[in-house]
């Protein structure tokens, strides 16, 4: 099917030509200049290149055995803003990485909100579990040595306010989020590197996906900072995010595969205690 922008059509022939240029090793800048020199409107040329190459890369990925890519939450960072409007609060963009898609936010929560979540969670803490992908249930995991609990979505005023803020910040519906999980790490506690998506090859994954589809993004919010240690690490890209109180790290993964480079972990706490709130976002409404 051809797309039409103004009087110029993005035809199948044009898409084939763009792919051929890319396969021949020409850069996007060279291809764009060639199209403009041939009479193409620059906006149409850019649209044709972006949509064609994205589709080509995706088809090649699926043909090589990767799971299909899905839509993911995405903060509005196209114009490299210093702050984003999260509805009731301006949130600072401290760092952004494209591959993997990692964004560090400053001042997502106030000190009072951090304290409120910790105090509401404290009496309900228990040894943290992980999803049992072989059955779809939960299990103890030696790689995860924190204590934690889950709030129900919208359980109280603070949880509801934070969830609405997150939804606006990353452009994803509130109902697509799992319940906010609060975790407590004492000295020596850690969560060894892992992926947050559900492995499509595990027998319990179909059961898990019935509740809202695949996980597509994670937000880790730092509620209480340790004196030493406890950072969020991304081993594939040698990145460590410091657990600064009120800040958060967001990362998304468009396919359930290591190619997303979203392997991450919670480094051991060396001194003091770490409190975090984790928000996992699903493809669809989470039930």
MOZI-V368675 format. One line per field, one symbol per residue. ss: DSSP state (~ for helix, > for strand, _ for the rest). psi: psi as a letter, one per 30 degrees, with the letter a starting at -180 (. if undefined). burial: + if it has 24 or more other C-alpha atoms within 12 Angstrom, else -. Layout:
# MOZI-V368675
ss = ???
psi = ???
burial = ???
This chain:
# MOZI-V368675
ss = __>>>__>>>_~~~~~~~~~~~~____~~~~~~~~~~____~~~~~~~~~~~~~~~~~~~~~~___________________>>>____>>>>>>>>___>>>>>>____~~~~~~~~~~~~___>>_>>>>____>>>>___>__>>>>______~~~~~~~~~~~~~~___~~~>___>>>>>_____>>>>__________~~~~~_____>>>>>>>>>>___>>__>>>~~~_>>>______>>>>>_____~~~___>>>__>>>__>>>>>>>>>_____
psi = kkkkjbgkkjleeeeeeeeeeeffgkleeeeeeeeefggkkeeeeeeeeeeeeeeeeeeeeefgglkkklklkjligeghlelkjgdgkkkkjekkkejljkkkkkhelleeeeeeeeeeeefgklkkllkjffffbllkkffjhlkllkklkgeleeeeeeeeeeeeeghkkefgklkkkkkkjlkfkljlklkflkjffkffeeeefffgakkflkkjkjekklekagljkiefghkkkkikkfllkkkljflikfffhgklljlkkekakkklkkjkkleakk.
burial = ---------+---++--++--+--------++--+----+---++++++--++-------------+-+--++++-+-----++++----++++++---+++++++++++--+++-++-++------++++-+----------++++++++-+----++-++++++++++++++++++++++++++-+++++-+++++++----+--++--+++++++++++++++--++++++----+++++++++++++++++++--++++++++++---++++++++++++-+-
